[in-house]
């Protein structure tokens, strides 16, 4: 087991980094000062990931004074994800989902809140009992993680405090392999955090529920569970959390407007 702190920055090159990203990444950088930090380019969205955004995010991070010791691109790590997926299929933790977009729209329950990244699945394609499957060789199917019968998933977040999520109530069987033959965020993130020996995950608190999902994946794959620090979300003047659509609040736009680094950091309210 690692004895020194290892953290990570995990931006996706699907848009410009905004003020909320900057705050989270700055916190991650500060918490890793006595240890090691990875930059993980989460470029598994082939339709939205762009090289110019990848270049811009590195430039903006450097402008913020954020440095890291190691780099990786998820698109270079597909063999790792495929190996983990095959392990989940062989042990009955994953199964193919034949539902179309229309099927899902008609059959899934609405998300419980605006931080849920996947609606609650109604188990339409779930086998009655766990059984082994093989991964389809080409694009065709989504695959879901079969959540086991378990007590609530509990953990103590180093910022948000005690957390508890109940599988089957707070989230259902979730997608771990997409029909474009790529891993989902949940699987890729879980595999990467273990392979990079991340000791603490720093990210926004909109991903608290994802942590519960990833803990289940860690258990199924016999991987270690890091500690977690979920930061508060920054919001615009209307109270909506910042997203990449807020171009006016992108680090690039703020830099070009003449905002200094000190003025930007003052908005973090740390």
C-alpha positions as a LaTeX table, in Angstrom:
\begin{tabular}{lrrr}
\hline
Residue & $x$ (\AA) & $y$ (\AA) & $z$ (\AA) \\
\hline
Unk1 & 0.00 & 0.00 & 0.00 \\
Unk2 & 1.25 & 3.53 & $-0.78$ \\
Unk3 & 2.51 & 5.50 & 2.20 \\
Unk4 & 2.77 & 8.94 & 0.56 \\
Unk5 & 0.01 & 11.21 & $-0.68$ \\
Unk6 & $-0.94$ & 10.76 & $-4.34$ \\
Unk7 & $-3.67$ & 12.89 & $-5.86$ \\
Unk8 & $-4.97$ & 13.65 & $-9.31$ \\
Unk9 & $-6.42$ & 16.33 & $-11.55$ \\
Unk10 & $-8.92$ & 14.79 & $-13.96$ \\
Unk11 & $-10.13$ & 17.35 & $-16.52$ \\
Unk12 & $-11.90$ & 16.33 & $-19.72$ \\
Unk13 & $-10.97$ & 18.18 & $-22.95$ \\
Unk14 & $-14.60$ & 18.83 & $-23.94$ \\
Unk15 & $-14.57$ & 22.57 & $-23.27$ \\
Unk16 & $-12.63$ & 25.33 & $-21.56$ \\
Unk17 & $-11.91$ & 25.08 & $-17.85$ \\
Unk18 & $-14.12$ & 27.42 & $-15.81$ \\
Unk19 & $-13.85$ & 29.07 & $-12.41$ \\
Unk20 & $-15.33$ & 26.06 & $-10.60$ \\
Unk21 & $-12.78$ & 23.73 & $-12.18$ \\
Unk22 & $-10.00$ & 26.12 & $-11.16$ \\
Unk23 & $-11.13$ & 26.09 & $-7.55$ \\
Unk24 & $-11.31$ & 22.29 & $-7.37$ \\
Unk25 & $-7.97$ & 21.80 & $-9.11$ \\
Unk26 & $-6.33$ & 24.40 & $-6.89$ \\
Unk27 & $-7.56$ & 22.55 & $-3.78$ \\
Unk28 & $-6.27$ & 19.26 & $-5.22$ \\
Unk29 & $-2.90$ & 20.89 & $-5.93$ \\
Unk30 & $-2.63$ & 22.35 & $-2.43$ \\
Unk31 & $-3.53$ & 19.03 & $-0.77$ \\
Unk32 & $-0.85$ & 17.25 & $-2.82$ \\
Unk33 & 1.96 & 19.68 & $-1.93$ \\
Unk34 & 3.73 & 17.12 & 0.23 \\
Unk35 & 3.12 & 14.29 & $-2.23$ \\
Unk36 & 2.57 & 13.51 & $-5.90$ \\
Unk37 & $-0.03$ & 14.75 & $-8.38$ \\
Unk38 & $-1.23$ & 13.20 & $-11.64$ \\
Unk39 & $-2.82$ & 15.03 & $-14.57$ \\
Unk40 & $-5.29$ & 12.60 & $-16.13$ \\
Unk41 & $-6.71$ & 13.67 & $-19.47$ \\
Unk42 & $-10.19$ & 12.11 & $-19.45$ \\
Unk43 & $-10.65$ & 12.10 & $-23.22$ \\
Unk44 & $-13.08$ & 9.20 & $-23.66$ \\
Unk45 & $-15.83$ & 11.28 & $-25.30$ \\
Unk46 & $-14.89$ & 10.94 & $-28.99$ \\
Unk47 & $-17.55$ & 13.40 & $-30.12$ \\
Unk48 & $-16.66$ & 16.27 & $-27.78$ \\
Unk49 & $-12.98$ & 15.82 & $-26.86$ \\
Unk50 & $-10.74$ & 18.17 & $-28.85$ \\
Unk51 & $-6.96$ & 18.64 & $-28.99$ \\
Unk52 & $-7.28$ & 22.42 & $-28.68$ \\
Unk53 & $-9.23$ & 22.03 & $-25.44$ \\
Unk54 & $-6.53$ & 19.65 & $-24.15$ \\
Unk55 & $-3.86$ & 22.23 & $-24.96$ \\
Unk56 & $-5.90$ & 25.03 & $-23.39$ \\
Unk57 & $-6.50$ & 23.14 & $-20.14$ \\
Unk58 & $-2.77$ & 22.55 & $-19.67$ \\
Unk59 & $-1.99$ & 26.20 & $-20.38$ \\
Unk60 & $-4.68$ & 27.39 & $-17.97$ \\
Unk61 & $-3.52$ & 25.02 & $-15.21$ \\
Unk62 & 0.06 & 26.26 & $-15.58$ \\
Unk63 & $-1.17$ & 29.88 & $-15.48$ \\
Unk64 & $-2.93$ & 29.06 & $-12.21$ \\
Unk65 & 0.40 & 27.89 & $-10.79$ \\
Unk66 & $-0.68$ & 24.26 & $-10.70$ \\
Unk67 & 2.03 & 21.68 & $-11.37$ \\
Unk68 & 2.00 & 17.90 & $-11.55$ \\
Unk69 & 4.55 & 15.09 & $-11.72$ \\
Unk70 & 2.81 & 12.51 & $-13.96$ \\
Unk71 & 0.49 & 12.59 & $-16.97$ \\
Unk72 & $-1.83$ & 10.05 & $-18.61$ \\
Unk73 & $-4.51$ & 10.03 & $-21.28$ \\
Unk74 & $-7.43$ & 7.69 & $-20.84$ \\
Unk75 & $-7.54$ & 6.95 & $-24.57$ \\
Unk76 & $-4.10$ & 5.33 & $-24.16$ \\
Unk77 & $-5.32$ & 3.03 & $-21.38$ \\
Unk78 & $-8.12$ & 1.09 & $-23.05$ \\
Unk79 & $-6.50$ & $-2.31$ & $-22.47$ \\
Unk80 & $-6.65$ & $-1.73$ & $-18.70$ \\
Unk81 & $-10.35$ & $-0.92$ & $-18.82$ \\
Unk82 & $-11.12$ & $-3.85$ & $-21.09$ \\
Unk83 & $-9.34$ & $-6.24$ & $-18.72$ \\
Unk84 & $-11.37$ & $-4.96$ & $-15.77$ \\
Unk85 & $-14.58$ & $-5.21$ & $-17.78$ \\
Unk86 & $-13.87$ & $-8.80$ & $-18.74$ \\
Unk87 & $-13.28$ & $-9.59$ & $-15.08$ \\
Unk88 & $-16.66$ & $-8.11$ & $-14.15$ \\
Unk89 & $-18.38$ & $-10.06$ & $-16.93$ \\
Unk90 & $-16.73$ & $-13.34$ & $-15.95$ \\
Unk91 & $-17.82$ & $-12.97$ & $-12.32$ \\
Unk92 & $-21.42$ & $-12.05$ & $-13.11$ \\
Unk93 & $-21.11$ & $-8.43$ & $-11.99$ \\
Unk94 & $-21.86$ & $-7.09$ & $-15.49$ \\
Unk95 & $-24.50$ & $-7.89$ & $-18.09$ \\
Unk96 & $-25.50$ & $-6.62$ & $-21.55$ \\
Unk97 & $-28.31$ & $-4.09$ & $-21.83$ \\
Unk98 & $-30.33$ & $-4.16$ & $-25.06$ \\
Unk99 & $-32.47$ & $-1.14$ & $-24.23$ \\
Unk100 & $-32.66$ & 1.56 & $-26.88$ \\
Unk101 & $-32.74$ & 5.25 & $-26.06$ \\
Unk102 & $-36.51$ & 5.15 & $-26.53$ \\
Unk103 & $-36.83$ & 2.13 & $-24.22$ \\
Unk104 & $-34.82$ & 3.89 & $-21.54$ \\
Unk105 & $-36.79$ & 7.11 & $-21.88$ \\
Unk106 & $-40.01$ & 5.18 & $-21.33$ \\
Unk107 & $-38.86$ & 2.85 & $-18.58$ \\
Unk108 & $-36.42$ & 4.58 & $-16.26$ \\
Unk109 & $-37.43$ & 6.57 & $-13.24$ \\
Unk110 & $-36.55$ & 10.25 & $-13.07$ \\
Unk111 & $-33.35$ & 11.20 & $-11.29$ \\
Unk112 & $-33.75$ & 11.89 & $-7.58$ \\
Unk113 & $-31.89$ & 15.20 & $-7.79$ \\
Unk114 & $-29.95$ & 17.41 & $-10.15$ \\
Unk115 & $-26.62$ & 15.86 & $-9.17$ \\
Unk116 & $-27.52$ & 12.34 & $-10.33$ \\
Unk117 & $-25.62$ & 11.53 & $-13.52$ \\
Unk118 & $-27.79$ & 8.55 & $-14.48$ \\
Unk119 & $-31.51$ & 7.87 & $-13.96$ \\
Unk120 & $-32.55$ & 4.90 & $-11.82$ \\
Unk121 & $-32.72$ & 1.83 & $-14.09$ \\
Unk122 & $-35.76$ & $-0.45$ & $-13.82$ \\
Unk123 & $-33.77$ & $-3.70$ & $-14.38$ \\
Unk124 & $-35.48$ & $-4.45$ & $-17.67$ \\
Unk125 & $-32.45$ & $-6.39$ & $-19.02$ \\
Unk126 & $-31.12$ & $-7.65$ & $-15.68$ \\
Unk127 & $-30.73$ & $-11.46$ & $-15.56$ \\
Unk128 & $-32.62$ & $-13.22$ & $-12.79$ \\
Unk129 & $-29.38$ & $-14.64$ & $-11.41$ \\
Unk130 & $-25.73$ & $-13.58$ & $-11.95$ \\
Unk131 & $-24.09$ & $-15.36$ & $-14.86$ \\
Unk132 & $-20.89$ & $-14.96$ & $-16.89$ \\
Unk133 & $-20.93$ & $-13.05$ & $-20.17$ \\
Unk134 & $-18.42$ & $-12.17$ & $-22.87$ \\
Unk135 & $-17.74$ & $-8.68$ & $-24.14$ \\
Unk136 & $-19.08$ & $-8.07$ & $-27.63$ \\
Unk137 & $-16.15$ & $-7.55$ & $-30.05$ \\
Unk138 & $-17.64$ & $-4.47$ & $-31.70$ \\
Unk139 & $-19.94$ & $-1.52$ & $-30.96$ \\
Unk140 & $-23.46$ & $-2.71$ & $-30.26$ \\
Unk141 & $-24.44$ & $-2.92$ & $-26.61$ \\
Unk142 & $-24.29$ & $-1.08$ & $-23.35$ \\
Unk143 & $-23.25$ & $-3.15$ & $-20.33$ \\
Unk144 & $-24.44$ & $-2.49$ & $-16.80$ \\
Unk145 & $-22.98$ & $-3.22$ & $-13.38$ \\
Unk146 & $-25.25$ & $-5.52$ & $-11.41$ \\
Unk147 & $-25.45$ & $-3.90$ & $-7.99$ \\
Unk148 & $-25.27$ & $-6.59$ & $-5.30$ \\
Unk149 & $-27.63$ & $-6.92$ & $-2.37$ \\
Unk150 & $-25.78$ & $-4.90$ & 0.22 \\
Unk151 & $-26.17$ & $-2.54$ & 3.12 \\
Unk152 & $-25.97$ & 1.17 & 2.35 \\
Unk153 & $-22.60$ & 2.33 & 1.05 \\
Unk154 & $-21.14$ & 4.61 & 3.70 \\
Unk155 & $-17.98$ & 6.68 & 3.80 \\
Unk156 & $-16.76$ & 9.79 & 5.55 \\
Unk157 & $-15.81$ & 12.50 & 3.12 \\
Unk158 & $-12.94$ & 14.68 & 4.31 \\
Unk159 & $-14.90$ & 17.81 & 3.46 \\
Unk160 & $-18.58$ & 16.89 & 3.14 \\
Unk161 & $-18.62$ & 14.58 & 6.18 \\
Unk162 & $-20.47$ & 11.25 & 6.64 \\
Unk163 & $-22.25$ & 9.95 & 3.52 \\
Unk164 & $-24.66$ & 7.09 & 2.94 \\
Unk165 & $-26.22$ & 5.86 & $-0.32$ \\
Unk166 & $-28.51$ & 2.86 & $-0.73$ \\
Unk167 & $-28.09$ & 0.75 & $-3.90$ \\
Unk168 & $-31.45$ & 0.15 & $-5.52$ \\
Unk169 & $-32.87$ & 3.34 & $-4.05$ \\
Unk170 & $-30.33$ & 6.10 & $-4.62$ \\
Unk171 & $-29.00$ & 4.49 & $-7.80$ \\
Unk172 & $-29.64$ & 1.35 & $-9.82$ \\
Unk173 & $-27.64$ & $-0.89$ & $-12.13$ \\
Unk174 & $-25.42$ & 1.61 & $-13.92$ \\
Unk175 & $-23.66$ & 1.61 & $-17.29$ \\
Unk176 & $-19.99$ & 0.61 & $-17.17$ \\
Unk177 & $-19.33$ & $-0.12$ & $-20.86$ \\
Unk178 & $-20.88$ & 1.93 & $-23.64$ \\
Unk179 & $-22.20$ & 0.75 & $-26.98$ \\
Unk180 & $-19.40$ & 2.68 & $-28.72$ \\
Unk181 & $-17.05$ & 0.07 & $-27.19$ \\
Unk182 & $-15.60$ & 2.41 & $-24.58$ \\
Unk183 & $-15.74$ & 2.32 & $-20.77$ \\
Unk184 & $-18.04$ & 4.61 & $-18.84$ \\
Unk185 & $-16.75$ & 7.29 & $-16.51$ \\
Unk186 & $-17.44$ & 5.06 & $-13.49$ \\
Unk187 & $-15.33$ & 2.14 & $-14.67$ \\
Unk188 & $-12.46$ & 4.15 & $-16.18$ \\
Unk189 & $-12.18$ & 6.35 & $-13.09$ \\
Unk190 & $-12.18$ & 3.36 & $-10.73$ \\
Unk191 & $-9.50$ & 1.51 & $-12.69$ \\
Unk192 & $-7.32$ & 4.62 & $-13.08$ \\
Unk193 & $-7.46$ & 5.63 & $-9.42$ \\
Unk194 & $-6.30$ & 2.16 & $-8.41$ \\
Unk195 & $-3.63$ & 1.82 & $-11.10$ \\
Unk196 & $-2.20$ & 5.27 & $-10.30$ \\
Unk197 & $-2.31$ & 4.45 & $-6.57$ \\
Unk198 & $-4.36$ & 7.54 & $-5.79$ \\
Unk199 & $-4.66$ & 7.95 & $-2.03$ \\
Unk200 & $-7.18$ & 10.82 & $-2.08$ \\
Unk201 & $-9.70$ & 11.84 & $-4.73$ \\
Unk202 & $-10.50$ & 15.56 & $-4.80$ \\
Unk203 & $-13.51$ & 16.50 & $-6.95$ \\
Unk204 & $-16.84$ & 18.36 & $-6.81$ \\
Unk205 & $-19.60$ & 17.28 & $-4.46$ \\
Unk206 & $-21.94$ & 16.65 & $-7.41$ \\
Unk207 & $-20.03$ & 13.35 & $-7.70$ \\
Unk208 & $-20.74$ & 12.06 & $-4.19$ \\
Unk209 & $-23.17$ & 9.47 & $-5.54$ \\
Unk210 & $-20.57$ & 8.37 & $-8.09$ \\
Unk211 & $-18.27$ & 7.60 & $-5.16$ \\
Unk212 & $-20.78$ & 5.05 & $-3.86$ \\
Unk213 & $-20.94$ & 3.43 & $-7.31$ \\
Unk214 & $-17.16$ & 3.35 & $-7.56$ \\
Unk215 & $-16.81$ & 1.78 & $-4.12$ \\
Unk216 & $-18.99$ & $-1.09$ & $-5.37$ \\
Unk217 & $-16.74$ & $-1.45$ & $-8.42$ \\
Unk218 & $-13.65$ & $-1.42$ & $-6.20$ \\
Unk219 & $-15.10$ & $-4.24$ & $-4.12$ \\
Unk220 & $-16.04$ & $-6.28$ & $-7.20$ \\
Unk221 & $-12.54$ & $-5.85$ & $-8.67$ \\
Unk222 & $-10.69$ & $-6.27$ & $-5.34$ \\
Unk223 & $-9.22$ & $-2.77$ & $-5.60$ \\
Unk224 & $-8.33$ & $-0.41$ & $-2.74$ \\
Unk225 & $-10.62$ & 2.46 & $-1.78$ \\
Unk226 & $-8.95$ & 5.87 & $-1.52$ \\
Unk227 & $-10.17$ & 8.66 & 0.74 \\
Unk228 & $-12.37$ & 11.38 & $-0.73$ \\
Unk229 & $-12.60$ & 15.16 & $-0.53$ \\
Unk230 & $-15.62$ & 16.56 & $-2.39$ \\
Unk231 & $-15.40$ & 20.32 & $-2.77$ \\
Unk232 & $-18.29$ & 22.78 & $-2.65$ \\
Unk233 & $-19.69$ & 23.79 & $-6.03$ \\
Unk234 & $-19.32$ & 27.30 & $-7.37$ \\
Unk235 & $-22.51$ & 28.85 & $-8.76$ \\
Unk236 & $-23.38$ & 31.74 & $-11.04$ \\
Unk237 & $-25.43$ & 34.80 & $-10.07$ \\
Unk238 & $-28.66$ & 32.84 & $-10.57$ \\
Unk239 & $-27.51$ & 30.04 & $-8.28$ \\
Unk240 & $-26.86$ & 27.55 & $-11.09$ \\
Unk241 & $-23.68$ & 25.54 & $-10.68$ \\
Unk242 & $-20.95$ & 26.48 & $-13.11$ \\
Unk243 & $-20.56$ & 24.32 & $-16.20$ \\
Unk244 & $-18.57$ & 24.47 & $-19.42$ \\
Unk245 & $-21.43$ & 26.35 & $-21.07$ \\
Unk246 & $-20.46$ & 29.36 & $-18.90$ \\
Unk247 & $-17.93$ & 30.63 & $-21.44$ \\
Unk248 & $-17.77$ & 34.06 & $-19.79$ \\
Unk249 & $-16.43$ & 32.39 & $-16.64$ \\
Unk250 & $-13.86$ & 30.21 & $-18.39$ \\
Unk251 & $-10.30$ & 30.65 & $-17.18$ \\
Unk252 & $-9.32$ & 31.62 & $-20.72$ \\
Unk253 & $-11.93$ & 34.39 & $-20.90$ \\
Unk254 & $-11.08$ & 35.69 & $-17.43$ \\
Unk255 & $-7.38$ & 35.76 & $-18.31$ \\
Unk256 & $-8.06$ & 37.63 & $-21.54$ \\
Unk257 & $-10.24$ & 40.15 & $-19.68$ \\
Unk258 & $-7.21$ & 41.16 & $-17.61$ \\
Unk259 & $-8.09$ & 39.40 & $-14.37$ \\
Unk260 & $-4.93$ & 38.71 & $-12.39$ \\
Unk261 & $-4.08$ & 35.40 & $-10.80$ \\
Unk262 & $-4.44$ & 36.94 & $-7.34$ \\
Unk263 & $-7.89$ & 38.33 & $-8.20$ \\
Unk264 & $-9.03$ & 34.98 & $-9.52$ \\
Unk265 & $-7.80$ & 33.06 & $-6.48$ \\
Unk266 & $-9.61$ & 35.55 & $-4.24$ \\
Unk267 & $-12.90$ & 34.30 & $-5.76$ \\
Unk268 & $-12.26$ & 30.78 & $-4.48$ \\
Unk269 & $-13.37$ & 31.81 & $-0.95$ \\
Unk270 & $-11.02$ & 29.31 & 0.66 \\
\hline
\end{tabular}
